[in-house]
Amino acid sequence: MHDIRLIREAPEAFDAELARRGHLPMSEEILRLDEARRARIHAAETAQAEQNRASKEVGAARAAGRMDEFERLRALVAEKKSEVARLQEEARALDEQLRGLLLTLPNTPLPGVPDGPDESHNVELRRWGTPRRFGFTPREHFEVPAARAGMDFAMAAKLSGSRFAVLRGAVARVHRALAQFMLDLHTTEHGLTEAMTPVLVREEAMIGTGQLPKFGDDSYQTTNGWWLIPTSEVTLTNFAAGEILDEADLPMRLTAHTLCFRSEAGSAGKDTAGMLRQHQFEKVEMVSITTPADSLAEHARMTRCAETVLERLGLPYRTIVLCTGDMGFGARKTHDIEVWLPGQDTYREISSVSVCGDFQARRMNARFRPAGGGRPEFVHTLNGSGLAVGRTLIAVIENGQEADGSVTLPEALRPWLGGKGRITAEGELV
C-alpha cells in the first residue's frame, strides 16, 4: 500500500510512476477522499471541544440557579455529542473508501526498471549453461516414455478435472527428492530457516501480501472464509504482520515447501498439455524481511540462491529483469529466471524473485525498531521461488531424456534418491 503522505507531497510524481505501469492517474481522487476525511476529523475534534466546554458549564449554571442557561447548555451538549458521532462515522467511512482504493493500486517501479507494456520489453541480464545438443528430436516432458509411465493425467481428470496431475513411482520420488534437495541447499548453504506453514489462511493474510482484494478470482476460498494460499509467500511474509522487530534480528530469511493453489483465471487455453500450468502444485518459497538499506542487496542474493539450484542440477537458464508492464502487483523490481526446456525449444519461467519495498509492510503493519533508536520504520519484504518443484521436474526430464526413452538424472540429486541416477523407459528408478 502507498504512503498517503508521499502522495500529498508529490501527486504528479505519484501519477507518473503509476503511468509507468500503464495505470491511469489516481492522485486527484485519492487526495479528494483524503481531504474530505481530514476535514471530518478536524470538524469532529472541534465539535468535541465545544461539547467538553459546554459540559463543564452545565453544572455551574445549575448551581447558580440559571435554569434557562442550564437547559440551553444541556441541549448544546446533546447536539454536539450527536454531531461528533456523525462526523466520526463519516470520517471512518471515508477512511475505508481511501484504504480500499489504495489497496487496489499496484506498487511503483524502482528507477532503472525497464519501461514497457508486456514481456517483449523484458531485458535479459545473463545466461548460464549451454543447451544440450540432442541426436534426436527432444520430446516434451509428458511425451518422454520414462516420465509418461509415472504421470497419470487421466486419473487426475477422473479425480479432480483438468489441470491436475497424479504422479507415481519413480517420477513421484524424483519430485519429492527435488523439494528435499532445494530445502537442504537453502537451509545449509544459503542461511534460510525452514518453516512448515498452513495452506489455509485468513483473509487479512491475503490482503497483507497483495492477493486481495484485487485478485480474488485467482485464488480459491473455502465456504467458511479461509483462502488456499497461491504460494507460501503469503504465510512466510505474514510472520512479520503487526510486529515491531528489532533491527538486530534482520534480515529474517525463511523458506517453506508447500502445496500451492491457483485458479489460473485468464489462462484458458494456455499450457493445457502436461503439468506446466496446474491448479495445485508444489513450490519451495524464499522470503526475506529486511531493513530498507539492505533490500536491494538482498534481492541480488536471493536471485543467486534460485540460480544456484539450477546450476547444481546442471539446467541451463537465463535471468531477466521484468519491464514495468510485466511485473507482479506488489513488486518494485523482479528478476525472472527461465529454465531451458528442449521439448519446447525455449526458456520458461521457473522462478520470480521480487523486491516489494515497504508496499506489503504497510498493508500488514510490519515494522522494525532501528538499532540507533528512533521511531519504528516499515520493513522491506522480498519473495522468490526457490524453485517451483513441478517445473523443475519438467526441466530435469526434458534435459535428461535419452534416445531410448529413459531419463538421466542430475548427479546432484542422487544423494536424495539412494544413489540412483536414471529412470528407465519403463518408469523404473535405477
Secondary structure in CASP SS format (residue, H / E / C, confidence):
PFRMAT SS
TARGET T0000
AUTHOR 0000-0000-0000
METHOD secondary structure of the structure
MODEL  1
M C 1.00
H C 1.00
D C 1.00
I H 1.00
R H 1.00
L H 1.00
I H 1.00
R H 1.00
E H 1.00
A C 1.00
P H 1.00
E H 1.00
A H 1.00
F H 1.00
D H 1.00
A H 1.00
E H 1.00
L H 1.00
A H 1.00
R H 1.00
R C 1.00
G C 1.00
H C 1.00
L C 1.00
P C 1.00
M C 1.00
S H 1.00
E H 1.00
E H 1.00
I H 1.00
L H 1.00
R H 1.00
L H 1.00
D H 1.00
E H 1.00
A H 1.00
R H 1.00
R H 1.00
A H 1.00
R H 1.00
I H 1.00
H H 1.00
A H 1.00
A H 1.00
E H 1.00
T H 1.00
A H 1.00
Q H 1.00
A H 1.00
E H 1.00
Q H 1.00
N H 1.00
R H 1.00
A H 1.00
S H 1.00
K H 1.00
E H 1.00
V H 1.00
G H 1.00
A H 1.00
A H 1.00
R H 1.00
A H 1.00
A C 1.00
G C 1.00
R C 1.00
M H 1.00
D H 1.00
E H 1.00
F H 1.00
E H 1.00
R H 1.00
L H 1.00
R H 1.00
A H 1.00
L H 1.00
V H 1.00
A H 1.00
E H 1.00
K H 1.00
K H 1.00
S H 1.00
E H 1.00
V H 1.00
A H 1.00
R H 1.00
L H 1.00
Q H 1.00
E H 1.00
E H 1.00
A H 1.00
R H 1.00
A H 1.00
L H 1.00
D H 1.00
E H 1.00
Q H 1.00
L H 1.00
R H 1.00
G H 1.00
L H 1.00
L H 1.00
L H 1.00
T C 1.00
L C 1.00
P C 1.00
N C 1.00
T C 1.00
P C 1.00
L C 1.00
P C 1.00
G C 1.00
V C 1.00
P C 1.00
D C 1.00
G C 1.00
P C 1.00
D C 1.00
E H 1.00
S H 1.00
H H 1.00
N C 1.00
V E 1.00
E E 1.00
L E 1.00
R E 1.00
R E 1.00
W E 1.00
G C 1.00
T C 1.00
P C 1.00
R C 1.00
R C 1.00
F C 1.00
G C 1.00
F C 1.00
T C 1.00
P C 1.00
R C 1.00
E C 1.00
H H 1.00
F H 1.00
E H 1.00
V C 1.00
P H 1.00
A H 1.00
A H 1.00
R H 1.00
A C 1.00
G C 1.00
M E 1.00
D E 1.00
F H 1.00
A H 1.00
M H 1.00
A H 1.00
A H 1.00
K H 1.00
L H 1.00
S C 1.00
G C 1.00
S C 1.00
R C 1.00
F C 1.00
A C 1.00
V E 1.00
L E 1.00
R C 1.00
G H 1.00
A H 1.00
V H 1.00
A H 1.00
R H 1.00
V H 1.00
H H 1.00
R H 1.00
A H 1.00
L H 1.00
A H 1.00
Q H 1.00
F H 1.00
M H 1.00
L H 1.00
D H 1.00
L H 1.00
H H 1.00
T H 1.00
T H 1.00
E C 1.00
H C 1.00
G C 1.00
L C 1.00
T E 1.00
E E 1.00
A C 1.00
M C 1.00
T C 1.00
P C 1.00
V C 1.00
L E 1.00
V E 1.00
R C 1.00
E H 1.00
E H 1.00
A H 1.00
M H 1.00
I H 1.00
G H 1.00
T H 1.00
G C 1.00
Q C 1.00
L C 1.00
P C 1.00
K C 1.00
F C 1.00
G H 1.00
D H 1.00
D H 1.00
S C 1.00
Y E 1.00
Q E 1.00
T C 1.00
T C 1.00
N C 1.00
G C 1.00
W C 1.00
W E 1.00
L E 1.00
I C 1.00
P C 1.00
T C 1.00
S C 1.00
E H 1.00
V H 1.00
T H 1.00
L H 1.00
T H 1.00
N H 1.00
F H 1.00
A H 1.00
A C 1.00
G C 1.00
E C 1.00
I E 1.00
L E 1.00
D E 1.00
E H 1.00
A H 1.00
D H 1.00
L C 1.00
P C 1.00
M E 1.00
R E 1.00
L E 1.00
T E 1.00
A E 1.00
H E 1.00
T E 1.00
L E 1.00
C E 1.00
F E 1.00
R C 1.00
S C 1.00
E C 1.00
A C 1.00
G C 1.00
S C 1.00
A C 1.00
G C 1.00
K C 1.00
D C 1.00
T C 1.00
A C 1.00
G C 1.00
M C 1.00
L C 1.00
R C 1.00
Q C 1.00
H C 1.00
Q E 1.00
F E 1.00
E E 1.00
K E 1.00
V E 1.00
E E 1.00
M E 1.00
V E 1.00
S E 1.00
I E 1.00
T E 1.00
T C 1.00
P H 1.00
A H 1.00
D H 1.00
S H 1.00
L H 1.00
A H 1.00
E H 1.00
H H 1.00
A H 1.00
R H 1.00
M H 1.00
T H 1.00
R H 1.00
C H 1.00
A H 1.00
E H 1.00
T H 1.00
V H 1.00
L H 1.00
E H 1.00
R H 1.00
L H 1.00
G C 1.00
L C 1.00
P C 1.00
Y E 1.00
R E 1.00
T E 1.00
I E 1.00
V E 1.00
L C 1.00
C C 1.00
T C 1.00
G C 1.00
D C 1.00
M C 1.00
G C 1.00
F C 1.00
G C 1.00
A C 1.00
R C 1.00
K E 1.00
T E 1.00
H E 1.00
D E 1.00
I E 1.00
E E 1.00
V E 1.00
W E 1.00
L E 1.00
P C 1.00
G C 1.00
Q C 1.00
D C 1.00
T E 1.00
Y E 1.00
R E 1.00
E E 1.00
I E 1.00
S E 1.00
S E 1.00
V E 1.00
S E 1.00
V E 1.00
C C 1.00
G C 1.00
D C 1.00
F H 1.00
Q H 1.00
A H 1.00
R H 1.00
R H 1.00
M H 1.00
N C 1.00
A C 1.00
R E 1.00
F E 1.00
R E 1.00
P C 1.00
A C 1.00
G C 1.00
G C 1.00
G C 1.00
R C 1.00
P C 1.00
E E 1.00
F E 1.00
V C 1.00
H E 1.00
T E 1.00
L E 1.00
N E 1.00
G E 1.00
S E 1.00
G E 1.00
L E 1.00
A E 1.00
V H 1.00
G H 1.00
R H 1.00
T H 1.00
L H 1.00
I H 1.00
A H 1.00
V H 1.00
I H 1.00
E H 1.00
N H 1.00
G H 1.00
Q E 1.00
E C 1.00
A C 1.00
D C 1.00
G C 1.00
S C 1.00
V E 1.00
T E 1.00
L C 1.00
P C 1.00
E H 1.00
A H 1.00
L H 1.00
R H 1.00
P H 1.00
W H 1.00
L H 1.00
G C 1.00
G C 1.00
K C 1.00
G C 1.00
R E 1.00
I E 1.00
T C 1.00
A C 1.00
E C 1.00
G C 1.00
E C 1.00
L E 1.00
V C 1.00
END
